[in-house]
Amino acid sequence: MSLLGFTGTAGAASSPVTHVRSNTASAQANWFKESGDQYWASGVSAVKSLWGSGSELHLWHTVGTNGGTTTSINADVTTGFALTIDAKRLGSASLSATDLPATLCTYDENGELVGDCTDTTVDVNVTWSGQGAMMKGSYNEHVTIGGSMTRLHVLWTNREALATGSLDGALSAADLEFASLGTEKQVKMGR
């Protein structure tokens, strides 16, 4: 009752409470290779909604020379690719796309953009194989700022993986730096 005295009169309408829930599965991998003063770096991050048809893909491929120019292809899309993930066991995943719209940019030795970025397309084909035990965890956040409050509850599962395939060139197991498969359930409440 004493809280009412600070938040308004008894007849005032309370702020509406919103709930946002999500359940997703993801597959990620990064590769890196060097030869002389030249290097290649690639990355793929794909997320699929388990409560609907929404998916999102971010990928990048960079070729450069130490102390020289760098060329980078980037794509951020929500359609135009096929993604499957074994969300139950995190045992496997596959991603494929042909002529995916992307952006090609060139940077000088100082990291400054050279000219304008141009539109291009890229083909990608990656398979993941889960390795080792699954790890599980959870966390909670509670934030109050002024009169608004947000609570977040997250349950996650993760498993290391082996990933190979192609993205503007071969992506071999020998060049793999990191790969994982995972799921995440989120409940977010705000007022």
Phi, psi and omega in degrees: 000322181294333177295326179301324180299332181267339185259352179135183181280164181297334182274352182288145179285140179277160179293141179290146178262130178249144176238131175235126181238144175215153178217110186232158171237147184221156175223130182224152175197147175228139177234151178212137181216141177233146173210112186063233178261007179260148178221157177230133177224134181222151177210146179225133175223116183234136181231135181234132176286133176268358178242043181156200185249006184286136176219159179216139181227130172236129176218155178210150177216123184237134175236130181204175174238143178300121181079008182234204183281160180227137175244132184228132174251129180229144175218136173228107185223160176240358177217171174091011179219158177250128182225125173233138179222130173283089186287340183282311183254350186052042182271334183199163174201156175214147181222133176212145177199146176237136180055046178288130180296135183213174178240135179248123181231147177240137181236146178278184183297343178263003181083011179272139179297132177259114182068207180255152172290151181236156176282143178210185174229159180217147174256141179220141178209110184226140172236143178244146174228118182298140183230132174079193185280155174276140175252141181231152178192179178206162172205158181231145174229144177222117182234129175237123178229118182060235180265003181254149183225139176228133174239136180230131176234126184232132171245128182229154173226139183219149177213133176296157183214164170255133182227133178219166177152218181212144175206096185053040183133168184291142174244098187264159177298329181295332182262000183290127176264324186198139172207143178206160172238147182199165172229155178210128173249130182233137170234120181240126179240133180223156177211000000 
